[in-house]
């Protein structure tokens, strides 16, 4: 697989994950309060995406030197 196709796939996966987490946070916040809804939803989406990337990076085993 070409490197740029793999990179594009990763970027698409991350952007769809961010959109889904922001949408879910917005639905949840809409039930609680409308005051800071959109901005808080984006912040929750970004924070959960960073947590997801950190967990995925931590779970990958380290490469051994050749």
DRENTI-373292 format. One record per residue: x, y, z of N, C-alpha, C, O in turn; residue in three letters; residue number from 1. Coordinates in steps of 0.1 Angstrom, whole numbers, plus 5000, padded with zeros to 4 digits. Layout:
<sites>
  n.X  n.Y  n.Z ca.X ca.Y ca.Z  c.X  c.Y  c.Z  o.X  o.Y  o.Z residuo num
    X    Y    Z    X    Y    Z    X    Y    Z    X    Y    Z     ALA NUM
...
</sites>
This chain:
<sites>
  n.X  n.Y  n.Z ca.X ca.Y ca.Z  c.X  c.Y  c.Z  o.X  o.Y  o.Z residuo num
 5008 4988 5000 5000 5000 5000 5009 5012 5000 5019 5013 5007     UNK   1
 5005 5022 4992 5013 5034 4991 5011 5042 5004 5001 5042 5011     UNK   2
 5022 5049 5008 5022 5056 5020 5012 5068 5021 5005 5070 5031     UNK   3
 5010 5075 5010 5001 5086 5010 4986 5082 5010 4978 5089 5016     UNK   4
 4983 5070 5005 4970 5065 5005 4967 5060 5020 4956 5063 5025     UNK   5
 4977 5054 5026 4975 5050 5040 4973 5063 5049 4964 5063 5058     UNK   6
 4981 5073 5047 4980 5085 5054 4967 5092 5052 4961 5098 5062     UNK   7
 4962 5092 5040 4949 5098 5037 4938 5090 5044 4928 5096 5049     UNK   8
 4939 5077 5044 4929 5069 5051 4929 5072 5066 4918 5073 5072     UNK   9
 4941 5074 5072 4942 5077 5086 4935 5091 5089 4928 5092 5099     UNK  10
 4938 5101 5081 4932 5114 5082 4917 5113 5081 4910 5120 5089     UNK  11
 4912 5106 5072 4897 5105 5071 4891 5098 5083 4881 5102 5088     UNK  12
 4898 5087 5088 4893 5080 5099 4893 5089 5112 4883 5090 5119     UNK  13
 4903 5097 5113 4903 5107 5125 4893 5118 5123 4887 5122 5133     UNK  14
 4891 5123 5111 4881 5133 5110 4867 5128 5112 4859 5135 5118     UNK  15
 4864 5116 5107 4851 5110 5110 4849 5107 5125 4838 5108 5130     UNK  16
 4859 5103 5131 4859 5101 5146 4856 5113 5153 4847 5114 5162     UNK  17
 4863 5124 5149 4860 5137 5156 4846 5142 5153 4840 5147 5162     UNK  18
 4841 5140 5141 4828 5145 5138 4818 5137 5146 4808 5142 5151     UNK  19
 4820 5124 5147 4810 5115 5155 4810 5119 5170 4800 5119 5176     UNK  20
 4822 5121 5175 4823 5124 5190 4818 5138 5193 4811 5140 5203     UNK  21
 4820 5147 5183 4814 5161 5185 4799 5160 5184 4792 5167 5192     UNK  22
 4794 5152 5175 4779 5151 5173 4773 5145 5186 4762 5149 5190     UNK  23
 4779 5134 5191 4774 5128 5203 4774 5137 5215 4765 5138 5223     UNK  24
 4785 5145 5216 4786 5154 5227 4776 5165 5226 4770 5170 5236     UNK  25
 4773 5170 5214 4763 5180 5211 4749 5175 5215 4741 5183 5221     UNK  26
 4746 5163 5212 4733 5157 5215 4732 5156 5230 4721 5159 5236     UNK  27
 4742 5152 5237 4742 5151 5251 4740 5164 5258 4733 5166 5268     UNK  28
 4748 5174 5253 4748 5187 5259 4735 5195 5257 4731 5203 5264     UNK  29
 4728 5191 5245 4716 5198 5242 4705 5195 5252 4696 5203 5255     UNK  30
 4706 5182 5258 4696 5179 5268 4699 5186 5281 4690 5189 5289     UNK  31
 4712 5189 5284 4715 5195 5297 4713 5211 5296 4706 5216 5304     UNK  32
 4720 5217 5287 4719 5232 5286 4723 5236 5272 4731 5230 5265     UNK  33
 4718 5248 5268 4721 5253 5255 4731 5265 5255 4734 5271 5245     UNK  34
 4736 5268 5267 4744 5280 5268 4757 5279 5261 4760 5288 5252     UNK  35
 4765 5269 5264 4778 5268 5257 4779 5255 5249 4789 5249 5248     UNK  36
 4768 5251 5244 4767 5238 5237 4777 5235 5226 4784 5226 5227     UNK  37
 4777 5243 5215 4785 5240 5204 4800 5241 5207 4808 5232 5203     UNK  38
 4804 5251 5214 4818 5252 5218 4823 5241 5227 4834 5236 5226     UNK  39
 4815 5238 5237 4818 5227 5246 4818 5213 5239 4826 5205 5242     UNK  40
 4809 5211 5229 4809 5199 5221 4821 5197 5213 4827 5186 5213     UNK  41
 4826 5208 5207 4839 5207 5200 4850 5204 5209 4859 5196 5206     UNK  42
 4851 5211 5221 4861 5208 5230 4861 5194 5235 4872 5188 5236     UNK  43
 4849 5188 5238 4848 5174 5242 4853 5165 5231 4860 5155 5233     UNK  44
 4849 5168 5219 4853 5160 5207 4868 5160 5205 4874 5149 5203     UNK  45
 4874 5171 5206 4889 5172 5205 4896 5165 5216 4906 5158 5214     UNK  46
 4891 5167 5228 4897 5160 5240 4896 5145 5239 4906 5138 5242     UNK  47
 4885 5140 5234 4883 5126 5233 4891 5120 5221 4895 5109 5222     UNK  48
 4893 5128 5211 4901 5124 5200 4916 5123 5204 4923 5114 5200     UNK  49
 4920 5132 5212 4934 5132 5217 4936 5120 5226 4946 5113 5225     UNK  50
 4926 5117 5234 4926 5105 5243 4927 5092 5234 4934 5083 5238     UNK  51
 4919 5092 5224 4919 5080 5215 4932 5078 5208 4937 5067 5208     UNK  52
 4938 5089 5203 4951 5088 5196 4962 5084 5206 4971 5076 5203     UNK  53
 4961 5089 5218 4971 5085 5229 4970 5071 5232 4980 5064 5233     UNK  54
 4958 5066 5234 4956 5052 5237 4961 5043 5226 4967 5032 5228     UNK  55
 4958 5047 5213 4962 5039 5202 4977 5039 5201 4984 5028 5198     UNK  56
 4984 5050 5203 4998 5051 5202 5005 5043 5213 5016 5038 5211     UNK  57
 4999 5043 5225 5004 5036 5236 5003 5021 5234 5012 5013 5239     UNK  58
 4993 5016 5227 4991 5002 5226 5000 4996 5215 5001 4984 5214     UNK  59
 5006 5004 5206 5015 4999 5196 5028 4995 5202 5034 5003 5209     UNK  60
 5033 4983 5199 5046 4979 5205 5057 4987 5199 5057 4991 5187     UNK  61
 5068 4989 5206 5079 4996 5201 5087 4988 5191 5087 4975 5192     UNK  62
 5093 4994 5181 5101 4987 5171 5115 4984 5177 5120 4991 5185     UNK  63
 5119 4972 5173 5133 4968 5178 5143 4973 5167 5140 4973 5155     UNK  64
 5154 4977 5172 5165 4982 5163 5170 4970 5155 5173 4959 5160     UNK  65
 5172 4973 5142 5177 4962 5134 5192 4963 5131 5198 4955 5124     UNK  66
</sites>
